[in-house]
Amino acid sequence: MRKFIIILLFFPFFLFSQINYNITVNSLDSWNGNLFYQRGGNPPGWTGPGPYPKPVKILDSNGVEIFSENWQKKGWDFKVNDNNKISYYDRISKGWFIMDSLQNEVDSVYCANGYIADNHDFLALQNGNYVLFAYDAQPYAMDTIVPGGDPNAVVEGLIIQEMDSNHNLIFEWKSWDHFHVTDNQYFAPWTAANIPFIHANSIDIDFDGHFLVSCRNLDEITKIHRTSGEIIWRWGGSQNDFTFINDYPFTHQHTISSLGNNRYLMYDNGNFSSQYLGTSNISRAVEYLLDTVLMTAEKVWEFVHPDSLYTPSIGSAQRLPNGNTLINFGNLQALNKGSIVTEVDSSGQIVFQLEYDEGGNLYRAQKFDWFFYTPVFGCIDTSACNYDSSANTDDGSCDLPNGCGDPLYQEYDPFVTCSNPLDCINLIPTGIVEGYDENLNFEIFDLKGQKTYFKSNDLLIYIFKNGLVRKKIIID
C-alpha cells in the first residue's frame, strides 16, 4: 500500500512533464530544411517544482527530433545567422551567445554604453558585425506633454546598436531623437504611469543596407539610415507614410524581412484586424510591394490559416529558398492549444504542419539547411606541419617548427650542410660519398620512421630520391 501511495504522489509531476507535438501534414513539396525553435510555455496545471524545461530543438524535414537540449535560461530566438552560426539569448546574463557548428560557444555579445540587450532579435552578419537593440525606460514628465499626465511617468525608448567583430560600437540610434510618445494612439490620453509605446520586436537589413525595425506597439515598420540614423520612411501606425492598396493596415506585427526589390514579408498578428474586417481578429503572413515614389504599400500575397487562427502575441513568417513560406502561429492559448507551425506553397497550399499541445508556445520557428558537425579531432592549423584537412576540431597536436611551411621535398647540398663541425654524426650507410656536391631532393624521417620536417636539435634521417641515406642532427 505504501508503494502505491508513493506512485500517486509523484504521478502529477510526470503527468505535467510532457508537452507533445504532432506532424499533421508533411508532403514532398515542403522545403527540405531543419526546423529550429525554442519551446516555451508551461503545461496546464504546472506548479513546479522549479521552472518548466524550455528546450531548444531541431527537427528534420520529416518532423523527427534530431536535437533537443534544455539550456535553462538560454535559448530564446534560437536560429542560424548570416555568419552561418547559431545565436540565442541568455536571460540571466542579458546577452546573446554565438555557437559554431561544433556546439562551441565562440562569442557573447552585450550592449555597449550601459544598456541591457533585449531578447527579441539579434543579427550576426557575414562581415562579422552584430546588430542588437535595447529598451531604454526613462522618467518622463508627462504632465508637460498632455493634460493630466503623470509627472513621474516612465516611458520606454529604443536603442539600436551595431558592433564590429571586436565588439567596438560603430553605430547607435536612439528613439528619443525621432519618435514621440503621442505617436502611439493606443495609450491616449497618455496619463498612465508606464507607457511602453514602442516595443520593438524584430530588425532586418533592407536590400540597400539600411535598417528595418518592427515596432509592435506603434503598428509600424521604420526604415532607418544605417550611418546617419535619419528615418527614411515610416510604414503603418499613426505616422504612416504609405497608402495601403488591396489591404487593411497590419497591427502588432512581428518578423519584418526584406525579400529584395521593395518586397517585404511579415507576420501580422492582427490585434485590431476586427476593426477592418468586421469579424473576429485573425493573424496572417502577408507580403507587400512598396512604391517609394508613389508611397503605396500593395498587398501581393497573404496566408490566413483555414482555421482563422489568431495569436495576440509572438509569431513569425519566413520565406524559404524554394518559394514556400513558413508561418508560426506561436500563441494559441485561447484555443487551448500551444502553437501551429504551417508551411505553405505560393498558392497557399499547406505542405507541412506541426501542432503543439497546450503550453507549447513558440516565439519563432524557422527552417535552415544547417546542422551541427560531428567532431573530428586533429590539427586544424593550415600552417602546421601536421595539418589534417579532415579534422574540424583542434586537439592541440599542431607542430609549428621553423620551415615547416616548405615542401617536404627540398633541394639539398650535403657537402655544404655538413660544413658545420657539429652538424653531422654517424653517417650511414657507408655507401654515401662524402663531399658529394650535386643538389639532391630528399625526404626527412624521425627515428620512428615517420615523415616529418626539419627540426633543429633532433636526430633525423634524410633519404634521398636516389636511395642514399644520411642520419644527421643540426645543433642550435
C-alpha positions in Angstrom: 0.0 0.0 0.0 2.8 2.4 0.8 4.4 1.8 -2.7 1.0 2.6 -4.2 0.8 5.9 -2.3 4.3 6.9 -3.4 3.4 6.4 -7.0 0.3 8.6 -6.7 2.4 11.4 -5.1 4.8 11.5 -7.9 2.3 10.9 -10.7 1.3 14.6 -11.1 5.0 15.5 -11.9 5.1 13.0 -14.8 1.6 14.0 -15.9 2.6 17.6 -16.4 6.2 16.9 -17.6 5.4 16.5 -21.3 4.2 18.9 -24.0 3.8 16.9 -27.2 3.6 17.8 -30.8 2.2 16.1 -33.9 3.1 16.4 -37.6 -0.4 16.6 -39.2 0.8 17.4 -42.8 4.1 16.7 -44.5 4.2 16.5 -48.3 7.1 16.2 -50.7 6.6 19.8 -51.6 7.8 21.1 -48.2 11.3 22.5 -48.2 13.9 20.0 -47.1 15.4 22.0 -44.2 15.6 21.5 -40.5 13.2 23.3 -38.2 14.7 25.4 -35.3 12.9 26.8 -32.3 12.8 27.0 -28.5 9.6 25.7 -27.0 8.1 28.0 -24.3 5.1 27.9 -22.1 4.0 25.6 -19.3 1.6 22.6 -19.5 -1.8 23.2 -18.0 -1.7 23.0 -14.2 2.0 23.1 -13.9 3.1 24.2 -10.4 6.7 23.1 -10.3 8.9 22.1 -8.7 11.2 24.6 -10.4 10.9 26.2 -13.8 9.4 24.0 -16.6 12.1 23.0 -19.1 12.1 25.1 -22.3 14.4 23.2 -24.6 15.9 24.3 -27.9 15.0 21.9 -30.7 15.9 20.9 -34.2 13.6 18.8 -36.2 14.5 17.3 -39.6 12.3 17.6 -42.7 10.2 14.6 -41.6 9.5 16.2 -38.2 11.9 13.9 -36.4 13.6 15.4 -33.4 17.4 15.4 -34.1 18.5 17.8 -31.4 17.0 18.8 -28.1 18.7 20.3 -25.1 17.4 22.3 -22.1 19.7 25.3 -21.6 17.8 26.7 -18.6 17.5 30.4 -19.3 19.4 30.3 -22.6 17.9 29.6 -26.0 15.4 32.4 -26.8 15.3 33.1 -30.6 17.4 30.0 -31.4 18.4 30.4 -35.0 21.1 30.3 -37.7 22.5 33.7 -38.8 24.1 35.1 -41.9 27.5 34.3 -40.5 26.5 30.6 -40.5 26.5 30.3 -36.7 23.8 29.8 -34.1 22.7 32.6 -31.9 20.4 32.7 -28.8 19.6 34.9 -25.9 20.6 34.3 -22.3 18.0 35.7 -19.8 20.5 35.6 -16.9 23.4 37.5 -18.3 21.2 39.6 -20.7 23.4 38.9 -23.7 23.5 37.0 -26.9 25.6 33.9 -27.4 27.2 32.6 -30.6 27.7 28.9 -31.2 29.6 27.3 -34.0 28.7 24.0 -35.8 30.7 22.0 -33.2 28.5 23.3 -30.4 31.2 25.6 -29.1 30.2 28.9 -27.7 32.6 31.1 -29.6 31.3 34.6 -28.6 28.9 36.5 -26.4 27.6 40.0 -27.3 26.2 42.6 -24.9 25.0 46.2 -25.4 27.5 49.0 -25.0 27.2 52.2 -23.0 25.4 50.6 -20.1 22.3 49.4 -22.0 20.9 45.9 -21.4 20.4 43.9 -24.6 16.8 43.0 -25.3 15.8 39.4 -26.1 13.5 40.0 -29.2 16.0 39.9 -32.0 19.7 39.9 -33.0 21.7 39.8 -36.2 25.1 38.2 -36.7 26.2 39.4 -40.2 28.5 37.9 -42.8 31.1 40.7 -42.3 31.4 39.8 -38.6 29.3 42.7 -37.3 26.5 42.3 -34.7 23.2 44.2 -34.5 21.1 44.3 -31.4 18.8 46.6 -29.5 17.8 47.6 -26.0 14.7 49.0 -24.3 15.5 52.3 -22.6 12.9 53.2 -19.9 13.3 56.8 -18.7 11.5 59.0 -16.2 9.3 61.3 -18.3 7.3 64.3 -17.0 4.1 63.5 -19.0 2.3 66.4 -17.3 4.4 68.7 -19.5 3.1 66.8 -22.6 -0.6 66.2 -22.0 -3.2 67.4 -19.5 -3.4 65.1 -16.6 -0.1 63.4 -17.5 1.8 61.7 -14.7 4.8 63.9 -13.7 6.6 60.7 -12.6 5.7 58.5 -15.6 8.2 56.0 -17.1 8.3 56.0 -20.9 10.0 53.3 -22.9 12.6 54.3 -25.6 14.5 52.1 -28.1 18.3 51.9 -28.6 19.8 50.2 -31.7 23.5 49.3 -31.8 25.8 47.8 -34.4 29.2 46.5 -33.4 32.1 45.1 -35.3 33.5 41.6 -34.7 35.7 43.0 -31.8 32.6 44.5 -30.1 33.5 48.1 -31.0 30.4 50.2 -31.2 30.1 51.6 -34.7 26.5 52.8 -34.8 23.9 53.8 -32.2 20.4 55.1 -32.7 18.1 56.5 -30.1 14.3 56.7 -30.5 14.2 59.8 -28.3 15.6 61.8 -31.2 12.9 60.6 -33.7 9.8 59.2 -32.0 7.3 61.0 -29.8 5.2 59.2 -27.1 2.0 60.5 -28.6 2.8 58.6 -31.8 1.1 55.7 -30.1 -2.6 56.4 -30.1 -3.5 53.3 -28.0 -2.1 55.0 -24.9 -4.2 58.1 -25.3 -4.8 60.2 -23.3 -1.3 59.2 -22.1 -2.0 59.5 -18.4 -0.7 56.1 -17.4 2.3 55.7 -15.1 4.1 53.4 -17.5 4.0 53.9 -21.3 5.8 51.2 -23.3 4.8 52.9 -26.5 7.4 51.3 -28.9 8.1 47.6 -28.1 10.5 46.8 -31.0 10.4 43.0 -31.8 12.5 42.5 -34.9 15.2 44.0 -37.1 16.4 43.3 -40.6 18.8 44.7 -43.2 17.0 46.0 -46.3 18.2 45.4 -49.8 20.0 48.8 -49.8 21.8 48.1 -46.5 19.6 50.2 -44.2 17.8 49.0 -41.1 14.1 47.8 -40.9 12.7 47.8 -37.4 9.3 46.4 -36.4 7.7 48.4 -33.6 4.8 46.3 -32.3 3.1 48.8 -30.1 3.3 51.5 -32.8 1.9 49.1 -35.5 4.9 50.4 -37.5 7.8 49.4 -39.7 10.5 52.0 -39.6 13.4 52.3 -42.1 16.5 53.9 -40.6 19.6 55.1 -42.4 22.4 52.9 -41.3 25.0 55.6 -40.9 23.2 58.9 -40.4 20.4 57.4 -38.3 17.8 59.5 -40.1 14.4 58.0 -40.6 13.9 57.1 -44.3 10.2 56.2 -44.0 7.6 55.1 -41.5 5.1 52.5 -42.6 2.0 51.8 -40.6 0.6 53.3 -37.4 -0.4 56.9 -36.8 2.7 58.3 -38.6 2.2 56.1 -41.7 3.8 57.5 -44.9 2.1 55.0 -47.3 -1.3 54.3 -48.7 -2.4 50.6 -48.4 -3.6 49.1 -51.6 -5.8 46.0 -51.6 -5.4 45.6 -47.9 -6.1 46.9 -44.4 -3.3 48.1 -42.1 -1.3 45.5 -40.1 -1.4 45.7 -36.3 1.1 44.4 -33.6 3.2 42.7 -36.3 6.3 40.6 -35.9 9.4 39.5 -38.0 9.7 42.0 -40.8 12.0 40.7 -43.5 13.2 42.2 -46.7 12.8 40.0 -49.8 14.5 42.4 -52.1 13.1 44.7 -54.8 10.9 46.6 -52.4 9.1 43.4 -51.3 8.6 42.7 -47.6 7.2 39.8 -45.6 5.8 40.0 -42.1 3.7 38.1 -39.6 0.7 40.3 -38.9 -0.7 39.4 -35.5 -3.8 41.4 -36.4 -4.7 42.5 -32.9 -7.0 45.2 -34.3 -7.9 43.5 -37.6 -11.5 43.1 -36.5 -12.0 46.8 -36.9 -11.3 46.5 -40.6 -12.8 43.0 -41.3 -16.0 43.2 -39.3 -15.1 39.7 -37.9 -13.0 38.3 -35.1 -9.3 39.2 -35.1 -7.1 37.0 -37.4 -3.4 36.6 -37.8 -1.7 36.1 -41.1 1.5 36.1 -43.1 1.4 39.0 -45.6 3.8 40.2 -48.4 3.8 43.7 -49.7 5.3 45.6 -52.6 6.3 49.2 -51.7 6.4 52.0 -54.2 8.6 54.6 -52.5 7.8 57.2 -55.2 4.0 57.0 -55.2 4.3 55.9 -51.5 2.0 52.9 -51.7 2.0 49.6 -50.0 0.3 46.9 -52.1 -0.6 43.5 -50.7 0.7 40.9 -53.2 0.3 37.8 -51.2 -1.1 36.6 -47.8 -1.9 33.4 -46.0 -4.7 33.2 -43.5 -5.0 29.8 -41.9 -8.1 27.8 -42.8 -9.0 27.7 -39.1 -8.8 31.5 -38.9 -6.1 31.4 -36.2 -5.4 34.4 -34.1 -2.3 34.9 -31.9 -2.3 38.1 -29.8 1.4 37.9 -29.2 4.5 36.3 -30.8 4.7 34.5 -34.1 6.9 34.6 -37.2 6.9 34.3 -41.0 9.9 33.2 -43.1 10.3 32.9 -46.9 12.1 29.7 -47.7 14.6 29.1 -50.6 12.1 27.2 -52.7 9.5 30.0 -52.5 7.4 28.4 -49.7 6.6 30.4 -46.6 6.8 29.1 -43.0 4.3 30.6 -40.6 4.4 30.2 -36.9 1.1 30.8 -35.1 3.0 30.8 -31.8 0.5 31.5 -29.1 -2.9 29.8 -29.3 -3.7 29.6 -25.6 -7.2 31.0 -26.3 -7.9 27.8 -28.3 -6.4 25.6 -25.6 -3.5 24.8 -28.0 0.2 25.7 -27.9 1.1 26.7 -31.4 0.8 25.6 -35.0 3.6 25.9 -37.5 2.5 25.8 -41.1 4.4 25.7 -44.3 2.6 26.7 -47.5 3.5 27.0 -51.1 3.0 30.1 -53.2 -0.6 29.2 -53.9 -1.4 28.8 -50.2 -1.5 25.0 -50.2 -0.4 23.6 -46.8 2.6 21.3 -47.4 3.8 20.9 -43.7 2.1 21.4 -40.4 3.3 20.9 -36.8 0.8 21.3 -33.9 1.8 21.6 -30.3 -0.3 20.8 -27.3 -1.4 23.5 -24.9 1.6 25.0 -23.3 3.9 24.5 -26.3 4.2 28.2 -27.3 6.8 29.1 -29.9 8.3 32.6 -30.1 9.7 31.9 -33.5 10.0 28.8 -35.7 12.4 28.9 -38.7 13.9 26.5 -41.2 17.6 26.3 -42.1 19.7 24.0 -44.2 22.1 23.5 -41.3 23.1 21.1 -38.6 25.9 20.5 -36.2 29.1 18.7 -37.4 30.4 15.6 -35.8 33.8 16.5 -34.2 36.8 15.1 -36.0 39.9 15.8 -33.9 43.3 16.7 -35.3 45.4 19.7 -36.2 43.3 22.3 -38.0 46.1 25.0 -38.4 46.9 25.1 -42.1 50.4 26.4 -41.4 51.3 23.5 -39.2 53.5 20.6 -40.4 50.8 18.1 -39.4 47.7 19.9 -40.6 44.8 17.5 -41.1 42.3 18.6 -43.7 39.8 16.1 -42.5 39.8 17.5 -38.9 37.3 20.1 -37.7 38.2 20.2 -34.0 41.7 21.1 -32.7 43.3 18.6 -30.4 46.4 20.6 -29.5 48.7 18.5 -31.7 49.8 21.1 -34.2 53.5 21.1 -34.9 54.8 24.6 -35.9 58.7 24.4 -36.2 60.7 26.8 -38.4 60.5 25.9 -42.1 57.5 23.5 -41.8 55.7 25.5 -44.5 58.3 24.4 -47.0 57.7 21.5 -49.3 58.6 18.1 -48.0 61.0 17.5 -50.9 63.8 20.2 -50.8 66.9 21.0 -52.7 69.9 19.8 -50.6 73.7 20.1 -50.8 75.2 17.6 -48.4 78.7 19.0 -48.6 77.7 22.5 -47.6 75.3 21.4 -44.9 77.9 19.2 -43.3 80.5 22.0 -43.1 79.5 22.9 -39.5 81.6 20.6 -37.3 78.6 20.0 -35.0 76.0 19.2 -37.6 77.0 15.6 -38.8 77.3 12.5 -36.8 77.1 8.7 -37.6 76.6 9.0 -41.3 75.1 5.7 -42.6 75.2 3.6 -44.7 78.8 3.7 -45.9 77.6 4.0 -49.5 77.2 7.8 -49.1 80.2 9.5 -50.7 81.5 12.4 -48.6 81.7 15.7 -50.5 79.1 14.7 -53.0 78.0 18.2 -54.1 75.2 17.6 -56.6 71.9 19.0 -55.4 69.5 16.2 -54.5 65.9 16.0 -53.4 65.2 14.2 -50.1 62.6 13.3 -47.5 63.0 13.6 -43.7 62.0 10.9 -41.3 62.2 10.7 -37.5 63.7 7.7 -35.7 60.3 6.0 -35.6 60.2 6.0 -39.4 57.5 8.7 -39.7 57.8 11.5 -42.2 58.5 14.9 -40.6 60.1 18.2 -41.3 63.4 19.7 -40.3 63.8 20.3 -36.6 67.0 21.6 -35.0 68.4 19.6 -32.1 66.7 16.4 -33.3 68.4 13.4 -34.8 66.7 12.9 -38.2 67.1 10.5 -41.2 67.4 12.1 -44.7 66.5 9.7 -47.5 67.5 10.9 -51.0 65.5 10.1 -54.1 68.5 8.1 -55.5 68.3 5.8 -52.4 71.1 7.4 -50.4 70.5 7.7 -46.6 72.0 10.1 -44.2 71.5 10.5 -40.4 72.2 13.9 -39.1 71.5 16.5 -36.4 71.7 20.3 -36.5 72.5 21.7 -33.1 71.5 25.3 -32.5 
